[in-house]
Amino acid sequence: MLAYRKKIKIDDPKRTILTDLPFRAGAVVEVLVIEDEEERRARIEEFKQLLKDTQALPQAQAITEAEIAAEITAHREGR
């Protein structure tokens, strides 16, 4: 199996065009798309910061564990 790696920037998540591939016309290939590791780590850090910022809001400080549990139960019961 010949593997070919090419990094590109996604401009339109609905359509991506790969150019200048080293395969002949008509060749059947498998395409595997993997997010860049640095990009993935950056998104995780952004999400962690969002959670910290949200938890620091005054209205979040006033929520009790019992209220959280009741909300989870209601959600699971479809209410």
N, C-alpha and C positions, 0 to 999 in steps of 0.2 A: 504494500500500500504506500503510495506516495503522499506525503503530507506537505501542505503548503500553508505557511502562515502569512497573514497580511493584516496589519492594523489599519483601521479606518475610523473616521469620525462619523457618527450617525447624525445626519442633518434632518432626515425625515424618518421617524420610527415606523411609518407604514410602508416605506419602500427604501431599499438599499441596493445600490448597484456596485457590483464588483467588476473591476476592469483589469486588463493586462494579466490574466491568469495563465499559468503555464500548462494548460490542458488543451487538447485538440478539440475542434468543433465536434459535437456529438458525443463526447465523453460523458459518462455518467459519474457524477461526483456526489459526495456527501458533504453537506455544509453544517458546520458546528459553530455556533456563535457564543463566545464567552466574553463576559464583561472584563475589562482590564482590572487587574487586582488593585491598583492604586485608586481607580474610579470607585470600585466597590467599597474600599475602606473609607474613602471620603464620604460616600453616602451614609455609611453606618455611623460615622462620627457626627454628621449633620443630624441624623435621627436621634442619637444620644443627647445632643445638645438641645434639640426640640423637647425631648422628654424632661430634661432638667429645667428648661425655661417654663414649661407648662406646670411642673410640680411646684415651682417657686411662686406661681400666681397666688394672690391672697385667697381667691375663691377655692383653689385647690387645697389650701391649708385647712379650710373649714370642713372638708368632707371627712366623715368618720369611716372606720373600717366596716361598721355595720351597714352604712349607706352603700358602700361599694359592694358588699356581699349581696344586699337586696337588689341592687341594679343588675348584678351578674345573674342572679336567680331569675329575675323578671325577663331578662334577655333570653336566657336558656329556655324559658317557658313560652316564649313568643309574645310576651306582653310589651 
